[in-house]
Amino acid sequence: MKSITLVIATYNSVNTLKRTLESVNSLEPVHGVETQVVVINNNSTDKTDEFLNAYNCQFQFLKLFQINQGQNYAKNTLFSEKVKLGDLVVFTDDDVILPPHFLQKYADAAKQQSNFDIFGGTVEALWPSNPPPNMLRGIDVAVAFAVTPEEKGYKTGEVSPTKMHGPNFAIRRRIFDAGFKFNESVGPNGSNYMMGSETELLYRLKNHGFRAFFDSLNAVQHIIREKQLTDDWIASRAHKAGRSLIMHQARQGQKILSSELFGYPRWAVKEKLLLKAKLVLAPKGHVDYYRLLWRYNHIAGYCAEYKKKAFLDFL
């Protein structure tokens, strides 16, 4: 392996992007490996462009712009003629702190694990303050904050490609050379979207037989904002996760279509009504309150996506 490309797509997050790119300038260069950093401005309206113009990167630096709103639109900008991707393409987000050994760990994995084409590492939460313990116990933390708890199976060794998370994963360029790209109908593209910008691609790669290796020692910190600890944000995140669940089920060949009521799954309508009644009665701040808040909005998102029948495209 002779070259690495580090990719960051960004939208209106200049404050956290500054911290991310500060950590990029603290990365240890990999001996004998050419490193390129690509930042894709996804039509930001804050001071992102001004900051990127002034940014002095220790590595070869390329700034791209994508006017079409959506993280996967931005990532697919990589496949334009102006970009020469490295042998390994490493992805992170605009709210992540990278450790000094980050690139070296990926270079070592790519060299030592020749039977693998997909790589990933640990994602830890960098909290703005102490998060409510009952909230962490009541919601799906891995989904809510894109972290990788060891008890959820994130351990060094071979894992399912779908266990990779956006803040910390990599793909060999030869996969992209074979024609694989990101699905632009999935992932962040506004206020209400189906989660899983990279997961949909990873399902396709899994189904084509590509293997993934996880390195628990290559850990990044995911910056969690104060607003992400609010009930409204948790509810919104659960709703988006519920919408993406149908895509996961379709990619795994599970049965989705069922008996319907007003265009929704009958079983989901019943569960949603029951959860709503319990949520109204649950003491706010209690662990059960958070469990119900997460589950109710997750089901609501599932119902919304089911009625659109967009999942038929994944079958």
N, C-alpha and C positions, 0 to 999 in steps of 0.2 A: 504494500500500500504506500503510495507516494504522495497522496494529497487528501486533504479534508476540507469540506465546506461546512461552515457553521451558519445556520439559517434562523433568522428571527423575523416573524411577521408582526407588525405593530399597528395599533389603531388607538389614537387619542389616549395614550398612556405615557406621555413624555416623562412624568416624574419617576415612574418605576423603570422605564426604559433607560434612564440615566444610570440607575443603580445596576441594571443588567449589563450595560456596556462598560461601566466601571469595572465590573468583575471580569469582563472579557479582556480588558487591558491588564488584568492581574493573572491571566492564564499563563502557565508555563508552556513555552513553545515546544513542539515535538521535534526532536532531532531528525533531520532527514525527511521531514514531511512538510510539504508546502501547505500553508493554512490560509484560507479565504473566509472572510466574514461577510455575509450578505444580509442586509436589513431591508425589508420590504414595507414601505409606508403604504398602508391600505386606505388611502384617501383621508388621512387624519385632518382634523380642523383645528387642532391645538398647535403648539409650537414644535411639534415633532420634526418637521422639515428643517426648521431653523437650527434645531439642536444637531441634527444629523449632518448638516452642512459644516458645522463647526467641530464635529467630533473627529478626534485624531486617534485612529486605531493603530495598535501595534502590529496588526497583520494586514495583509492585502484586504482592502475594504471596497465593497460595492453597494451602492444605494439604489434600490429599485422603487418604482411607484406603480400601484395598481388602483385604478379608479373604481372598478367594480367592487362593491362592498361584500366582504366575505373572506374568512380566513383561508379557505381553500382556493378561492380565486387568487389570493395573494401568493400562496405557496406554488400554485401552478405557473406563476410568473417566472419561476426558476427555469422553466423549459423553453425560454425564449433564446434566440440565437446569441444574445449578448452575454449569456451566462455559461461559463465552462465549469461544470460541477466537478468536485473532487471525487476520488474513489469511494470515499465514505461521506454521506451527507447527514450531518448532525442537526437535529431540530431542538430548539428551546423556545420559550415564550418571552414576552416583553416585561414580565414581572418575576424574573427568576435570577437568583444569585448563584453563579457558577463557582465551584471550588478550583483552586489553582491546578490540580491534577486532572481536570475534566477531560481535556483533549487527549492527554497521554493515556488515560484509562480506555478511552474509545479506540485509540490506535492500537493498544495492546490487545484488546478484545478482537478487533478486526484481524489482526495478524495471527493470534493464537487459536481463534475459533473459526477455522476456515470453512466449516460445514454450516455456518450460520450466516444469514444475510440481513437479519434485523437485530438490533441491539437496544438495550434500555438500561436505566439505572434508577436508583431510589429518588423519590420526591418527598421532601419534608416540608411541613408547614412552618412558615416564619410569621408568627402571630403578631398583630399590632398591640395586643394586650392579652390578658388571660381569657381564653374563650370560656363560655359557660360550660361546665362539665356535663350538665344534663343534656345540653345541645349535642355535644360530641358523642354521648352515649345513645342519643335518640335518632340521629340521622345517619345516612351512609356517608361517612367521612371521606372515603376513597373517591366516591363519585362527586361529592360536593366540592372538594378542594383539590382534586387531582393528585392526591398523595398515595403512597404505596406502603400500607401497613404490612409488616412481616407476617402477621397472623392471617392476612388475606392471600397468602401464597407468593408474596414478592420476595423470593430468596434467590441467591446466586445459583445459576444453572439454567437449563433449558426451561422455558415457559411458553405459554400460548402467545403468539404475536399480539393478540388482542389485549394483553395485560400491559402493553406499553402505554405510557402517558405523554401527552403533548409537551410538558416542560422538559422531558429528558428521554429522547429516543433517537435512533439513527438507522439509516437504511443504506445498503451498498448502492452505488450509482448504477450498477448493471441492471437492477430492478427497474429503474426509471428508463434506462436505455431500451428495455424490453417493451416499453409503452405504457407502463402503469403510471397513473396520475391520481390526484386527489379529486374526490367527488364534490363538485361545486354546489350541490344542492344540500349538503350537510355541513354543520358547524356554524360558528358565529358569523352572522350576516345581518345583524340588527338586534332589536330588543327581545324578540321571541323566535327562537330557532331550535332545530333539532341538534342536540349535542353529538359529539363524536366525529370531529373533523378528520382526525387521523384514524379513528377506529374503523370506519367503513373501509378505508384502504387496507388496513391490517387484516380485516376479515377476508378480503379478496386474496391477499397474499397467503394467508393461512390455507385457504381453500385451494390454492395453487401449489401447496406443498412447501412453501418457504418456512424456515425455522428461525426461532428467536432465542437470544441469549440475554439473560438479565444479570447485571453486576450490582449487587447490593451496596458495594463499597464506593460506587461512583454516585454520590448523593448531591443533589442540588436543593436549594431552599426556594420554595414557592411563596412569594410575598402575598399575604392575606390582608386585604384592606378592612378597615373598621366596618364599612357598610356590609361586608360579607358575613358579619356576625349577627345581622338583623333578621327578624322573622320574615320580612318581605323578601329579602334576598334568598334566604333558604327556600321559601315557597317557590320562588321563580326558578331556582336551580333544580328543584325536584320536578317541577313541571317540564322543564327542558329534558331532564333525564327520562321522564316518562314517555315523552315523544320519541326519544331515541331507542327506547326499549323495543319497539316494533321492528326497527331496522336490525337490531341485534338478533331478534327471534327469526326474522326472515333469512338472515345470513347463516343462521345455524340450522335452517330447514325445519323449524318448528311450525306447528299448526297455529294460524292466527285467526282466520275467519271463523266466526262462531254465531250463535243465535243472537239476533240484534233487537234493540229497542230504540226507535227513533234514529237509527243509523249507527248507534253505539253498541258495543258488546253488552249483552244483557247482564252478564255476570259482573262486569265492571261498573255498570250503572248502579246495581244493588250495593256493591261494596262502597262506591263513592258516597251514596246517601247515608249508609251506616257510619262511615268514617266522619262525615260532616257532623252528624249528631253527636258522636263521641268527642270530636274536637271542640265543639261549643261548650261541652261540660268539663273538659279537662282543665285543671289548674295551670294557668300560664307559667311557663318556666320549668314545669315538672318534666321529667324524662318522657313520660307518656304523652305529654303535650307535643314534644318535638317528634316523637315517633308518629303520632297521628298527623301532625303538620306535614311531615315528609311524605307519608304514605298517601294522604288525601290528594296532595298536589301532584304526586307521581301518577296516581290513577287518572287524575284530571287531564294531565298531559298525554297519557296513553290514549284516553278516549278521544281527545282532540285530533291526534294523529291518525287514529283508526278511522275516524269519519272521513278524513281526506282521502283515504285509500291510496295514499302515495306510496305506501309500503309495497304495493303490487309491483313497483319497478324493481324492487330488490329480490323478488321471488324468482 
